[in-house]
């Protein structure tokens, strides 16, 4: 085997594992950050692997029976990080069978920082990518919408929201959160909206889209009214679910992953529009998270085509479905870049310059750094600045303020990165 002589001033990175330092994994992103240092950047979708801190969350469950169930299961060998969740053991394909291991744990050492373990990890990712604000979502809990026990979704969502607002969000002004709404139980959702409507660290509310409840049902109207009154956005965070009967026909993770994240956004968006909710709640600001962008012009054309032939079935609408969709907001990740001409047409179709928000999806295996936007040749500088941060500032009422350290200072703190 040929051996490469070491380059002076640089060191070889060790094999990336669950204990590799975030700043090492993102060292190239830090170099890229030097080119967009004067941009204001908001990462609208990063993730907490909340099961790493599961005892802290289980301990905040207010239902004593459910809390004791979770604590008892946590004590059993090999079951602690899945206690009460509806995860399927053995079906963890996202790390690519161990070849992309970092998202499985992020167990890198954090010592003497005087803050929560996750807070320090989030700071490392923000600093490495040049992020001013980062909005964090849960991860294993994204599947809770399919949990067979609705009371457990309620208990875990309330405990997670407490943990986020008590433990991690107050520790760094750059970290913001969206309150998880246990959507299968509308009354509990209303309680959470009331609880966090005025919390400065909770800048919106989120529903995990992987669920089978029709979002236009009358039981949700009070919830939408409360969210509209709060002035905070409602984000629909999509996910995957190989257990869906339609996806049971697919025999590869790549197939299911390609379709599943889009599937739930298509259904919920269609129900929202065709049932007239944009007219009933015109002030609600909707954000669609982690479905990419390719599905948006597809659904615009399909719904417009059908509506112009059967408008009697959507009597509440006063405009074409595509016009309502252009008023909504979307996140970039995963940005489909294989054909830039198609991507350009896609972004033009829904006014991406004002409606698209950057999302990294860090630390997931398919995350996108800010360079996924800065390197698009057809975007103007104004469009890039809007997408990378200014659109999010308007949507979430964030102060436009540079809060990140300089890229060269981040690099200098870890000399010799290759």
N, C-alpha and C positions, 0 to 999 in steps of 0.2 A: 504494500500500500504506500502511496506517495505521502510524504509528510510535508506539511506546510510550516515554514519558519514563522515564528510569531512576529507580528508587526510591532515595532517600538511604540509604546504609549497605549497599546490596546491589549485587552485580554480576551481569551476565548470564553464564551459562555458555556457553562456546564449544561448538561441535558436538562431541558425544562421538565419540572415535576410540579406536584401540588405545593411544594415548598419554595419554588423559585420566586425571587423578589419581583414584584409587579414592575418595578422600574427597569429591571433587566429585560423582561418580556417586551416592554414598550419603549425600549431605548431608541429604536428607529423612529417611532412616532414623536419622541422628544426632539430628535434632530429636525423632523419635518415641522414641528411647532415653531421653530425659529422663523419660518417663512410667513407665518400668519399671526405673529405675536401681537400685532395691534388690533386683531379682530376680537370682538366680544363673543365668547363661546359659551353656549349652554348645551349640555348633554341631557337630552330629554328622556333617555331610557338607559339606565345602568341598573345592575342587579345586585341585590343582597342574596347570598346563599344562606338563607335564614336558618336552615337546619344545622349550620355550624354553631349557632347560638341557641339551639332549640330549648335547652333547659331554662334560659332566660325568658323565652316566650311562653312555654308551657306553664311556668310559674306565675304568669300574669293572667291566666285563664280564670275568669271570675266564677264560672260554674264549678262548684267543688267536685261534683261527680266526674265531669269530663277532665278536670285537672288531675284528679287522682288516677283516672284511667291512663292519661298520658304519662304521668310520672312513673306509674307501675310498668308500662310498656318500655319506657326509656331505660329502665333498669335491666331489662332482658338483653342478653348478649346479642349484638348485631342488629337490634331493632330501634335503638335510641333515636337515630336521625329520621326515622319514618313514623315515629309515634303519632297516632291519630290521623296521619295523612293517607290519601288514597293513591299513593305512588305504587307502581308495579315493579317489584324487585327484579333485577336482572335485565330490565329493558332500558339501559342507560346508553344510548347510542351516540349522543351528542359529543362525547369526548373522542369519537372516532376510534373506538376499541382501544383506548389507552394512548393513542398517538397525539391527542391534544388534551393533556391531563389537567391544565391549570384551572379550568372552571370547576373541576370536581371538588376542589377543596379550598384553594387559596390559603394554605396553611403556613405561609411564610412567617418567619419569626417577627414579632413586634414586641420590643422590650423598652421599658422606660420612657414611653411616649406620653404617659399621663392622660390617655384617652382610651375609649373603647377600641378593641381590636379592629372592628370593621371601619371605624372612623379613620384610623391610620391607613388602612388599605385603600379607602376611597380617596384620601388625600394623595396617596401615591399615584393612583390612576389619573386623577384630575391634573396633578402637576406634570405628569409624564406626557399627557395629551394636550396640555395647554387649555384646560377647561376652567371657566370662571364659576359656573354653577353646575351641579349634577343632581338630577332627579332620579331617585332610586325606587325600584320595584322589587317585590319578593320574587322568588323563583319556583321552588317546589309547590308553593301555594297557588301558582297559576292554574293548577289542575283542580283546585277545590270546588269549582263550579259543577264538577261531575261527582262529587262526594255523595254517597248514598244516604248520609245522615246530615240533614240541613243544620241541625243544632251544633254540629261540630264545626261547620264552616263559620257559623256565627261566632262561636267561642274563639276559634283561632284567629279570625280576622280582627276581632276586638283586641285580643292579646297582642297581635302583631302591631296594630296601630298604637297601642300603649307603649310597647317596646321601642318603636321607632321614635315616638315623640318624647319619651323619657330618657332613652339611652344614647341614641346616635345623632338625631337631627339637632339638638341643642348644642352639640359639641363643636360644630363648625358651620358658620353662616353660609358657606358655599354649598352645603348639603340641604336639599329640600325633598319633601315626600308628598305622595298622594295617598289619601286614606283609602284602604281597601274596603269595598262595600260588599257584604255577603248577599249578593243579588238574589239568591233563591229565597231569601226572607226579606221582603220589602220593608217591613216594620223595623227590623234591625238596621237596615240601611239608613232609614230616616233618623234613627238614634245617632248613628255615626256622623251623618251630615250635620246634625244639630251640635254634636260634641265638638267638631273640628271646623265649623264654618268660620270661626274667628281666630283659629290657631295660625300664627304667622309662618310656622314651619311646614304646615300642610297647605300646599298651594293649589290643590284640586282633589278630585275623587276619581277612583278607578274601579272599573268592573273588569274582571277577567272574562274574556269572551268565550272561552272554552266551556260552554254550557248549552243546554237545550231549552231554556226558558224564552218564550217570545217576548221581546222587550217592549212590544206595543200593548201589552195587556193592561187593562184598567188598574190593576193593583199597583202599578208603578207610577201612576200619574202624580200622586202626592210627592213621591220621591223626586221626580223631575222638577216639580214646582219648587221644592226646597232648594235643589241644586241651582236652579235658575235664580232664585232670590239671593243665594249666597254670592253669586257673581263669579264663582270659581268654576274652572272647566271640568268636564266629565271625560275621562279617557277610557277607551275600550282597548285593553291590552290583549292581543290575540295569543294563541298558543297552539300546541299540537295535541292530538288525541288519537292514537292508533286504535283505540277501542271503539271509535265511531263505526257503525256497521258499514258505511260506504267505504271507509278506508281499510276495512278488513280484507278487501280484495287486493290490496297493495302488498307486495312481498319484499320491499326494500325500504329502509328508513329514508333514503333520498327521495323516494316517490311520495311517501306520506308527508315528509317535512316540506316538500315543495308545495303541496296542496293544502295542508291542514291549516296553516297560519292564515291563509287567504280565505278559506272556506267560511270561518266564523265571521269574519268581517263582511263578507258578501251577504250573508244571511241577515245579520243584525242591521247593517246599513239599509238593505232593501226594506226590511220591516219598519225601520224608523221613518223612511221617506214615504213609502206607499201608504202608510197609515196616518200620514199628515202630521207627525210630531214636529217637524220644523215650523209649521204654522201655529201649532198649539203652544210650543215653547220656543219662540223665535230668538230669545236672548241666551239660550244655552249654547255654550261654546264646546263643540265636540272635537275630540282628538282621537285619531285612530292610530294605534301603536303596534309596531312590529309585524306589519304585513307587507312591507316593501311598497312599491308604487305602481307596479305593472297592472294590478287589478283595478285601479281607479278609472282610467279611461275605458276599460272594458265594460265596467258596470255602468258608467255614464251612458255609453252607447246603447247597451241592452235595455236599460230602464227607459231612456228617451224613446227608443223604437217602440217598445210595448205601450208606453203611456200614450203616445200619439194615436194609437189604434184603439185603446181601451181606457180612455181617461175617466169614463164613468165609474171605474172601479177604484179610483183614487180621487174622490170628489173634493177632498180638503186641499188639494194642491192648487196653488196659484201660479206656479212656474214649472218649468221642466225639471225632472229629477236631477239632471246634471247641474243645474243652476244652484240647487240646494247643496250639492256636493262641493261645489266651488267655494262655498262659504265655510266649509269645515276645514279642519286642520289634520295634517298627516305627518308621520315621522319617516325618516329616510331609511332606517335599517329594516331589512337588508336591501341595500340599493342595488338594483339589477343593472349592472354595467357592461354586460357582454356585448351589447350593441348600442353604441353611443347615440346613433341617429334615432333609434327607437326611444331611448331614454330621454332625449331632448324633446321629442314629440309628447311623451308621457308627462313630463314636467310642465310643458306649456299647456296641456289640456286642463290642468286644475290650478293654474296660476301659482306654481310652486314658489315664485319669488315672494309671495305674501302668505302662503298657506303651508309651506313645508318647514319642518323643524328637524334639526340634526339630532340623531340618536346613535350612540356607539354600540349599545347592547353589550358593553363590557361587563363581565369577563367571558361572555359566551364564545363558543368556538368560532362563530362566523362574525365577530364584532367588526365594526368599521371605525377607523380613526377619522379625525376631521379632514385629512387629506383626500378622503373619498369625495368631498365636496370641492375643496380648493383646487383639485386637479382637473375638474370638469371643464373642457375648453370652451364650451358654448355658454357658460354662465358669466354674466357681468360681475364686476366687483361688488356692485350694490346687491345683486342677487345672492352672492356668496355670503356677504355679511348678514343679510336678512335670514337666510337659512341657518347659518351657524349660530345665531344668537338673538338677533333683533326681533324676529318673529316670536320666539319664545318669550322674550321680555314683554312684548305687547300682550300675548295671550295670558301669561301668568302674573303680570304686573310686577316684574322683577326690576330692580334698579340696575341700569346699564352702568356697570362699574367694573373695571379690570381688577380682579382679585387673585389671579394666578401669578405665580413667580415667573421670572424670566427663564426661558428654556436653557440658556447657557448656565444659569445658576443651578438648575436641576441637574444638568449634566456634570457640572463641576463638583456637585455633592457626591457623585459616584464616578470617580475618574477611571478612565481606561475602558469604558464600555465599547464593545465591538459593534 
